[in-house]
Amino acid sequence: MTDHTRGPTSNREQGSERDPTTDDSDVEADDPMMVHPDEADRTFDWRGWSLVGAVFVAFLVVPGFIYVYPRIPSNVGLSFWDAYLVLPMIPAIVLGTLAVWATTRP
């Protein structure tokens, strides 16, 4: 009978059976994906501060600019809807991209 997951011959027939006395802990210790997240050496470095800066711009600077200077977006050719929908969307997209970049690291 043929094992469809391994092909016509199995590992035992080829003689490549894994030795149970071999210790692979040193190989797993070097792989950052095998470390539990609580044990990983992660600090709040420049990536975290760049994320804090993006949150500050997205939640305070852009809405504050639109609130304090409501006529400036219309002076540069933006309509009311453009100013209140598109201007906050730009830092929101940057914030989302930056958040994914800052959290997906080894």
C-alpha positions in Angstrom: 0.0 0.0 0.0 1.3 3.5 -0.9 1.5 6.2 1.7 0.3 9.3 -0.1 1.9 11.8 2.2 5.4 10.5 1.8 5.4 9.0 -1.7 6.0 5.4 -2.8 8.6 4.6 -0.1 8.6 5.6 3.6 11.5 7.0 5.6 12.2 3.6 7.2 12.6 1.9 3.9 15.2 4.5 2.9 17.1 4.2 6.1 16.7 7.8 7.3 15.0 7.2 10.5 15.5 9.9 13.1 17.8 8.9 16.0 15.9 9.4 19.3 19.1 10.0 21.2 19.9 13.2 19.3 19.2 16.4 21.2 17.9 19.2 19.0 17.5 21.7 21.8 20.5 23.8 20.6 18.9 24.1 17.1 15.5 25.2 18.6 17.2 27.7 21.0 18.7 29.6 18.0 15.3 29.9 16.2 13.5 33.0 17.4 10.2 31.5 16.3 10.6 28.7 18.9 10.9 31.1 21.9 7.8 31.8 24.0 6.8 35.5 23.6 7.2 36.1 27.4 10.8 34.9 27.2 11.8 36.9 24.2 14.1 39.9 24.7 11.9 42.7 23.6 12.3 46.2 24.9 10.5 49.4 24.1 13.0 50.8 21.7 12.9 53.3 18.8 10.2 51.2 17.0 7.9 51.8 20.0 8.7 55.5 20.1 8.0 55.8 16.4 4.6 54.2 17.0 3.9 56.6 19.8 4.8 59.5 17.5 2.5 58.2 14.8 -0.4 57.9 17.3 0.3 61.4 18.5 0.1 62.7 14.9 -2.9 60.6 13.9 -5.0 61.4 17.0 -4.0 64.9 18.0 -2.1 66.8 15.3 -4.2 66.2 12.2 -7.6 66.6 13.9 -6.3 69.6 15.9 -5.1 71.2 12.6 -8.5 70.7 11.0 -10.3 72.1 14.1 -8.1 75.1 14.6 -7.7 76.0 10.9 -10.9 74.9 9.1 -10.4 77.2 6.1 -6.9 76.1 5.1 -7.9 72.8 3.5 -10.5 74.7 1.3 -7.8 77.2 0.4 -5.7 74.5 -1.1 -8.6 73.0 -3.1 -10.0 70.4 -0.7 -13.7 70.3 -0.2 -15.4 69.9 3.2 -15.6 66.1 2.8 -12.0 65.8 1.6 -10.8 67.7 4.6 -12.7 65.7 7.2 -12.4 62.3 5.6 -9.2 62.1 3.7 -6.9 64.1 5.9 -7.4 61.9 8.9 -7.3 58.8 6.7 -3.7 59.4 5.6 -2.1 59.2 9.1 -4.4 56.3 9.9 -3.0 54.3 7.1 0.5 55.2 8.1 -0.3 54.3 11.7 -1.6 50.9 10.7 1.4 50.1 8.5 3.8 51.3 11.2 2.0 49.2 13.8 2.4 46.1 11.8 6.0 46.8 11.1 6.8 47.6 14.7 5.1 44.4 16.1 6.3 41.9 13.5 10.0 41.6 14.3 12.1 38.7 15.5 
